[in-house]
Amino acid sequence: MEKKILYLAIMLFLLLISSIASIRCKRDDVLFLGAKWGAEEVDYIATPGSINVITVYITPTLANGLKDIIAELHLPKPLTGLNGGSIVKTSHMEFVPKGQILPLTFKVIVPLNTPEGNYTFRLKIKYTILAPLPEERKWEVEFSLPISGRTYVYTELLTEKLEKGKVQNINFNVVYAGNEPVELNIDFQSDALSILDYEPKAPILTDKPGSFEASAKVYCPPDVQVNGLPITITVTYKTLQASGTYTKTYIIPLARKAEVVFTEVQYTTSGSSVIIRGQLVNVGDYDAKYLTVYAQALSEGLTIENPTTYLGTLAAGEGTSFLIYASAERIGKYGLKLSAKYYGPDMEWHETTEEISIEISGIAEEKEKIT
């Protein structure tokens, strides 16, 4: 009897563990950023009778990252891998931290008898998490890519970087590579960017090959933690003989910058002496190097004793204090200009300024006491 009770207890414990593991596997430890035809630096248009590369972009969402990633790409018919099978494999065994974009590449054969259209692929990966304990998990996602026929379109990204917390335009060239009258309709999608507007909204009509401008007006969130954000452009085309859809996802890098601002600037006076205190804070996401504060009197009668103060490197998110000493010749109001110059990651010098007004009221009283 005791053995049966012990056996049942062990079975219940194992069932509990397996249910917890299955729940954990449902978490989105991985974020799918997009997929495209072509290697990481090269874009392709997939057509029948060609060997192509598919690049899939993913990024870990876990704070402790992932490692030992084994990926399988399940191909739709009639596509095959180089070995003739319907599954193509790749792996990345090194550690991938949270937010780092990982490209996974797969070589695919598009047979001559492949019809034009959109094809759905399924990516399955196994990976290991590191905390709280090493554990193997699984994740999968489906995505679609187009295979073009004789008439096709493709796009070129013109915008190089995005800035956090700003409204900006992402610009494209839409290229038509056919030789018959066509109607092109353009649309944009992004799960990470807010698309506020886009152009052109009206169809593009042409009867010869050409390149056309398109743009999406987007807002980039200020608190994103990844190195790049995706945007998908979709071009639907119609000719007298065929119709199709071209879809491509671009990962646009986020610009890193140093941005120094003045905070809590104030002054105190004692007779003719003035002390200006303040702080500089780097609200950017990159170091501000060779940071120097300059003080300039804007009124006659105000003498700056230390017009230049070198502060060195100010790391992202950090602040530092400074002191400026000055003296006034008489009672009255004086203007003072503060400027902070620093060297940013774009290999350019940047400057931020602030002007303050100083009021001196105690010089006469001080002289009377001395007399």
C-alpha positions, 0 to 999 in steps of 0.5 A: 500500500505504501509503495502504491502511494509513493508511486502515485505521489511520484507520478503526480510530481512528474505531471506537475513538472511537465505541465510547468515546463509546457507553460514555460515553453509558451512564453515569447522568449524570442521576438520575430523581427522579419524575414527576407530573400537574400543574405544579410547585406544583399537583397534578392528577388526570388524567381523560379529556377534559382538558388536563394538565401532566406534570412530570418531576423530574431532577437531574445526578449529574456533579460539573460539572453539565449544560447545553443540555438538550433533552427529548422526552416520548414519549406512550402512545396515545391521549394527544397533545400540543397539536399532536396529535402523540405527542411533546412537547418542552421545553428548559432551556439554562441550566447545572444544577449537580450535585444541583439538582432540575430540573423539566421540564413537558409539556402533554398532552391526555387524550382522552375515549376514554382508558380508566382505568389506568396509562400508560407514558411515555418521556423522552428527553433530550440534554444537554452535559457540560462536563468534561473537554471539552464533549460531547453525550450522551443519556439516557432513562427510562420511568415510569408515571402513572395516568389516573383514571375516575369513581371515583378517589383522590388523596393530599396530602403533609403533611410539609414537610421531611426532616432528614438522619441522622434517623428521621422520619415522612412523613405523608399524607392519602389522599382518596377521591372516589367514591360507592360502597363501596371498599377502599383498600390503601396502600404506599410506595417510595423509592430514596433513603430507608429505609422502616422501617415504614408505616401503615395496613397493613390495608385502608381500607374506606369507602362514602362520600367521605372523607380518611384518614391514612397515614404512612411511617416513614423514615430519611434518610441523613446524607450526601445531596447533593441538595436533596430526596428522593423517596418514592412512595405507591401506593394500590390501590382496588377497587369493585364496578365497577372497580379501579385504582392511584393512584401519586404521587412526592413530592420532599420538601425537605431541611431545612438547619440550623446545628448547633454543638457543643463539642469538645476543652474542657479547662482548665489552672491556675496557682495560682488562675488558670484558663484554659479552652480549647475549640473549637466546630464547625458540623456542620450544612449552614448558617452559624451566625450571631452565635455567642456563648459564655457562661461561668457559674460553678456554684460559689461562689468561681470568678470568670469574667473574660470571661463573654461571647465573641462569635465571629461567623459560623461556616460549615458544616463549620468550627470556631473556638477560644475562651478563658475566663479565671477565678480561684479563691478557694481549693483545691477543685472548681468547676463551670463551664457553657459555652453557645453561642448562635447564629442559624440558617437557620430564623430561630430562636435555638439553644443548645448547652451543656456543663458541666465540673469544674475542680479547683484544688490549688495556691493554698496552695503559692503563698501559702506561697512568698510568705510 
